[in-house]
Amino acid sequence: MATSTRKPAFAVTNAFSVPLIHAHHEDPQALNDRLIQLFRQRAQSDAYRNPEPRVKRNQALFESRFNLFDWPEACVQELRDFCFGHLFRAIAELNGYDQAMLKDLRYACESWFHLTRKGGFFAAHNHPLHSWSGVYCVRHDGDDPDSDSGRLTFLSPHMGANMYVDAASVRFKRPFAAAPLMLRLEPGQLVLFPSWLLHEVTPYEGETERITVAFNVRFQYVGTQTL
């Protein structure tokens, strides 16, 4: 009997998708408490401040130098291991790599922390010359959880998606919607995304602090298999 090759009469498919990876630390409080103490201390010194800021922000946001994961403190190294463990898992799943392939990947990384007080924001940007970026939430409280305060916001990469919107397209559901994707991160949450994806952080309206760690990574393959 011949195998049926009948095509479906109607199908909705998902083209040109953008991978976002969400991971959560199982018990982040002890780690985050140590990070908060360390970052508050370092934010008091200009020696740790990024000397060449390139993305628009204001004085309510402190950005460190881009060598955070090189710090020897145990809490920083614990966070680094958590972030890179999930990053390599994402790379393996998305590319179909086994452990042998992963072991032949070499990388360069830049990493930093943001300590944001009331009114602080970070304008839209991406991260050239890297393939993967990540944001880990250390603290976010003291504001209305239902507001747009301090939200990590991803902008649609589909150029022209809003060129014309009418009743037939205005209510597209995810992943087809062109509206920005606004995330209120929880302490212990890690978000990984392609470095080319434009994103920003809306003004933080809290009375305490919003503290995050961010990093960018680029890779080189040194093995012998064909990619």
N, C-alpha and C positions, 0 to 999 in steps of 0.2 A: 504494500500500500504506500502510495506517495505521501510524503510529509506535507502537511498543509502550510502554505506560505501566505495565507490570507493576512493582509495588513489590518490593523485596527481602524475602525471607521472614523475615530476621533481620538486624539491624544494631545495632551499638554506636556511639553518637555522643558527641561531647564538647561539653557545654553549660557555659556560664558559666566559660570558661577565663580564667586570669590570665597575661598575657604577662610573661615574664622574658627579658631580652636578655643574652647573654654575649658579651663581646668580649675579645680578647687583644692586647696590644701586641706587635708583631713582635720588638722588641729592647729590653726594658725596663730592662736592667741599668744602663746609663749614666744614664738618667733617674732611676731609683729611688735610685741612689747619691747623686745630688745632693739629692733630696728628703729622704732619710734624714739627711744632714748638716744641712740647713736645719731640719728639724723637731726634731731633737735640740737644736739651739741654741735655738730658739724655746720649746721646752717647759721650758727652765730659767727662764723669766721669766713671772711672773704677768701681765705686761702683755698677753700673748697668750692667756691662759686665758679660756675662756667664763665671764663673771662671773655668769650666771644659768642654771645647769644645771637642766633640768626633768625629765630622765629619770634614774632611779636608776642609780648607778654607784658605784665606790669610788675610793680614792686611788691605786690602781695604774693608773688610766686617766686620761690627760691629754686634755682636749678643748679645742681652740682656739676662738677667736672665729669667728663665722660669715661672715668676709669673705675667706677664703683666696684665692679666684680673683681678688681685686682686688690681690693682692700683685704687685709688678713683676718679681720674680725670673723668669729665663728658664725654669727648670725648672717653675715653677708654671704659667706661661702655656702651655708645651708640653703639660702634663697637661690643662689646661683645654681646649685645642684638640682633644686626643684624645677626651676625654669628650663634648664637645658635638658633635663630628663623628659619633660613634656614636649619640648621643641623637637628633639630627635625622634620621639614617638610619632609626632605629626609628620615629619619628613618621611619616615619609614612607611606610614600608612598611605600618604598621598602619592608617593613615588613607587610604591611596591618594593622597597629596599629590604634586604635581610640584614642581619647583624654584621656580616662580613663587609657589606657595602658601607654601612654606617661607620665602621672602624677606619675606613679609608677616606673619610671626610675630614678635612682640616678647616679651621674657621678662624676668623678675626671678629672681634666683638667690641662694641662701645656700649657703655651702660652708665646710668645716672639715676638720681632721685629728684623728685619734685616735692617740695613742702609748700602747700598753698593755703594762705589765710583768706579771710573774707574778701571777696571782690577779685580774687586772682583768676586768671584765665590763660589759655594757650591757644594761639591762632592756628588756622588750618595749615597743614604741612604734610609732607611725606618724608621718606628717608632714602635719599639717593645712595647708590653704590652699595646697597645691601639687599638681601633677598627676603629675610624674615625679621619682623619686629615683635616686641611683646610689651605688655603693661601688666604689672602686678600691683594689686591694691593692698596697701599697708593699713590705711585708716581712711574712713569716710563717714563722718557723723556730724551732729550738731546743726543739721539743716532739715528741711522738709523732704522726706523721701519721695514724695509724689511730685516734686518740682523738677525743673530742668537743671538744678544746681550741680555743677561739677561733673557733668556727664561726658564720658568719652564718646565722641560722636564721629561716626564714619560717614563720609559723603559718597554718594553713588558715583561709580566710575564710568557709567554709561553716558558718554557725551551726547547731548541732544535729547536725553530722555524726557526733559521737561519742555522741549521746544513747543509742543502743543499738547494740552491736557483737556479732555472733556469728560462727559459722563461715562464714556466707554472705557476710560483708563485711569480716572482719578482715584479709584479705590482698589487698585491692584494689590493683591496680598503678597507678602514675602514668599519667595525671594524676588518677586518681579517688581515690587514697589520701588519708586525712584526717590522717595523721601529719605532723609538722613536716618541712620540707625543710631539711636541714642541709648547708651548703656550706663546705668548707675552701678558701678562696680562695688562688690562687697569685699570686706577684708578677707584676704586669703584667696581671692579670685585672680586667675591669670588669663589674659586674652592674647592669643598669638594671631598674627595677620601678615599678609604680604607687605613688604616695606613700601611698595609703590602706592598703596591705598591712602588717599587723603583722609586726614582725621584732625580733630580739634578737641579742646576741652572747654566746655561752657563755663561762665563765671560761677565760682563757688560762693554760695550764700550762707555758709555755716559760720557758727561762732567759735568753732574749734579749729581743726586742721584737716586738710585732705592731703594724704601722703601716698605717693605712688613711686614705683621703680619701673624704669623703662630700659629697653636694650634693643640694639640692632645687630644682626649677624650676617656675614657673608661667608661663603663656603668655596673650597677647592677640593676636587676629587683627585686623589693621588694613586688610586688603584689601577688595575689593568683591564677591568671589565668595560665593555662598551656601554655608555650611558644612552 
